[in-house]
Structures are given as C-alpha cells and as structure tokens.
Amino acid sequence: MTNKKRNPSEYKEIADYMLVETELRSADLCFVFGGQNADHLADHAAKLYHKGLFPKILVSGGVATDDGRMECDRMRDRLVKKGVPEDAILVENKATNTGENVKYGMALIEKKIGLKNVKSLIGIGQIHASRRFVMTLERHWPDVVKMFSTPNYYPVPRREFHKDEKFREDVIREFNKVAPYKQKDFIREVDFDKMAKRIQKLPSLSEEARRRNTKIKKAVARLPDKTRKQRKSGYRRGNRRP
C-alpha cells in the first residue's frame, strides 16, 4: 500500500533501490521509454545528445499524452525542437507498456541499425520507475551494456522523495510492483556492481572525442595536398567547411 507509514531508514533503502542512476559514458544508442512526462524525457535526451554521448536516439511509446499525441511523436517533435537531427531519431509507436517498449524497440533497432551494432546504451525514463526500466532491459536484452539517467521533475531531490506526496506515491507504487513482476518474469534482477564494472570498460566522453578527432585527422591526411591546404586555410579564416 502506498499510504503505509515508514521510518527514514526505510525510505532511504527504497530510494537506494528504486531511484537508480549510473555513470554515463559514450554509448551506441539512447533508449527513451515513453511516459506522461514526455517533454522532460526528451529534453534530457537532447541535453545528453548535444554532449556527444550517443549518435542515435530511440523514442518508444504508443500511448496518447495529454495533448493527444502519442508519447513517441511528442518526444520526437521535442527532440527536433531542441536541435536533434531527425535522421538521428528512431520512432517506435506501438508499445503500451515497458516490456513492449523493449521488445518493439529492439525489433526496430534490428531493422534500422542492427542489434549487433549496439553494444551499449543509455536508458532514459520516468524517475519513479528507474529500476523497473533497467530490470526490463535486463530481462529482454541482457548482453547490452546498460547505463541509466533520468530528469527529476518533482519539487524535491530524489533522495527526499518521501517529502513530496506525489513523488512518494509514485515511487511506492512502483516499489510494490517489483516482486510480482519478477515472479511473472516481466523483469530480472540486476547486479549493479557487475554493471558498473562493464560500464567502466566503455570509453569516456573525452576518450571518444580523442578517437573521433584522430579519425578526422587521418581522413584529412588522405586528402590530396591541395584540398588539405584549402581546408586548413578555410578553418583558419573561420570559413565553413566545403
């Protein structure tokens, strides 16, 4: 029940278990789970995209939001508004629950990119259901390296969720889903220590940037001398690239 009284240590345990985030490193894909807070989710994905953390974003959700648009369409429109190129966005429009988000999302990834080309991802979803999103990914896609990040659109910090009535109700409702969902095999438990070690093996953002710069330099070096000189001259003058 969501109205059961708990002591501060119990709330801390629930926060530590439910409101998960991981270290973020460069990933092959961002996977955004739809929700009624679609604008916040899209804004967060756009912010991470512009930091260079991933080249592609999948938005998943076939449920209507309060303005009539489906979750996926609303998030896509918001991403484009925030400067994310349309060709960097994959749109999955059939899912009506978290399991379908992952299953239908994986099918779209296979069609458009190839699952073999996605070794790591950053998941984004509504904060109160953070752990369930990661556990659902673990159930259907155990091999991919999973990271997770989410915006906090509530008026209190995540560790103080119990101080806001709506935040507390949302988290406790999700907490009460975990045991029956595991029993039904909708979700799988996640070893976050093991997951952290896998994340540590991914390139950091600075390492990825150096790698990309090296590729650019090698590509420029293969150009004919005249073209290379023109490019360097253009960069010095602040001109656009040809």
N, C-alpha and C positions, 0 to 999 in steps of 0.2 A: 504494500500500500504506500502511496506517495505521502500521506499525512502522518506517518509514524514518526514519533519524536526520537531523535538520535543525539548522541553527545558529540562534541567537537572532534574527538579522535575517530569516530565512525565516519563523520563527514570527510575527514582528511583521507581515510582509507578509500572511500568511494571516489573522491577526486583523483587520487593517485591511480586508481584502477581504470576509471572511465574516461577521464579527460586527457587523453594521451596526445603527445606530440613527440616527434623525433628530430634528430639533427637532420638538416637538409643539405644534400649535396647534388651535384649535377645528375639529372635523370633523363631518360629517353622520352618520358611522357608525363603529363599531368592528367590525373583522372578525377573529374569533379562529379560528385554524387549530387543529384538534384535535391531540392528542398524548397520550402516556402521562403527561405532567406536567400533566394537565388541571386539577388543583386550583390549581397555581401560576399557570397561564394565566388562569383565571377570577378568582383573587384580584387579579391585576394589572389585568385589565379592570375589575373592580369599583372598584379604587382610582382609576383614571382617570375612570370614570363619575362617581364622587362628587366629583371635582374639577371636574366640569362640562364635560369636553372633548368629549362627544358625547351625543346623546339616545337612541341605539339601539345595541344590540349584537347582532351575528350570530355565533352559535357553530356551527361546522361540523365534522362528523366522525361517520362511521358505523362506526368500528372499536371493538370492545369493549376496555375498560380492565381493569385487574387486579381490579376488584370486579364485573365482569360488565356494568356499564352501558356504553352507547355513550358515546363522547367528548362528543358534543353534550349528551346528557342529564345527564351528570355535571357538565359546565360550567354548564349552566342551573341545576341544583339548587344548585350552589355560589354562583352569582351571586345567586340568590334569598336564600340564607342570609346573604349579605353585604349585603343590603338593596337590591338592584336590583329594581325592579318587574317582574313577569312580563310585563306588556304592553310593556316596553322591550326584550324579548329575542326575537330570531328564531332558530329552531332548524332547522338543515339536517342531516338524518340519513342521507344516502345516500353521501356521499363516502368513498372509501377511499384516496385519495392527494391530493397538493396540487393537481394540476390539476383534479380533481373538486371539491375544496373551493371553488375559484374559480368554475368553471362552474356547479355546482349552487347555490352561494351567490348568484351573480348572478341566476340564474333565480328564486330565492326573493325576492330584493330587488325584482326587476321586478314580481313578483306582489303583494307586500305594501306596497312603498313607491313603486316606480317608479325605474328606474335614472337617469332624467333628474333626479331629486331628490337624487341622491347625487353631489356634485361632489368630495368629499374624504373620505378615510377614514384611520383609524389601524389598522394591522395589528398583531396580536399572535400570536406563535408561539414554538416552542421555540428557544432561543437559538442552538444549534449550527447550525440551518438558516435563520438570519435572512435571509441574502441570497437563498436559493432562494425563500423566500416572496415577497419583493419582486419577484424576477425572474419568478415565475409570475404575479403580479398584472399586471406589465408585459406579459406575453405575451397575456393574455386581456382586460385592461381598461386599455389604455394611457392613456385620456383622464382617468381619475380622478386627483386629486392624492393621492399616496401618502405616508403617514408610517409609521414603524415603531418599535415599542418592545417590549421583552421582559424578563421577570424572569430573574435569574440564580440558579438553584437549585443550582449547583455550589459547592464549597468554596473556590474561588479566584476573583479578579477576572477578567473576560473577557479582558483583555489578557495575562493569565498562564495562559491555558487549557492551555498545554503542560505546566504543572507538575502537573496532575491527570490521571492515566491515563485515566479515563473521559471527561472533558471533551476531552482531546486526541484520543482515538479517535473520538469523535462528530464533532468538527469536521473532522478529516482525511477521514473517510468522506464527509462532505458536500462537502468541497472537491473530492474526486475525482469527484463526480457532475456537477460544473458543466459541464465540456467536453462529455461525451457527451449531457447533457440539452440543451445549446444546439444541438448538431448535429442532434438529433432534433426540434428546435423545441418542446420542452416548456417552455422558459424563454427569456426575452430579456434581453440585457444592459441594464443601467440606467445612465444618466448621472446620478450622484448630485449633481453640481454644478448641472445643469439642474433636477433635482428640488428641490434646496434653494431655488432661486430661485422656483419655483412655490409652495413652502410659505410663503416669506416674504410672499407676497401674501395669504395667508389671515389672517383676524382673529386677534389674540392672545386669550388667555383673558380678559384684562382688557377688551379692546375688545368682545368678545362679551358680557361681563357688563354693560357700559355700554349696549350695544344692547338687551339684554333689559330692563334697568331702564327705559330710555326707552319701550319698548313698554308696560310695565306702567303707567307714569305716564300715558301717552296713553290707555290703556284706562280708568284710574280717572277721568281728566278728562272722559271721555264719559259717565260715570255721572250720574244725577240728583243734585242738590246734597245732598238728604237722605241718600241712600245713601252718597255720598262722605264726608260728615261722620261717619256712623256707622262707616265703615271706618277713618277716621283715628283716631277716638276709640277704637275697638277695638284698633288697633295700639298706641296709647299705653298702654293698660291691660294690654297683653300678652295680650289675648284671642286666641282662634283666629279665623281668617278665617271669615266666614259661609259 
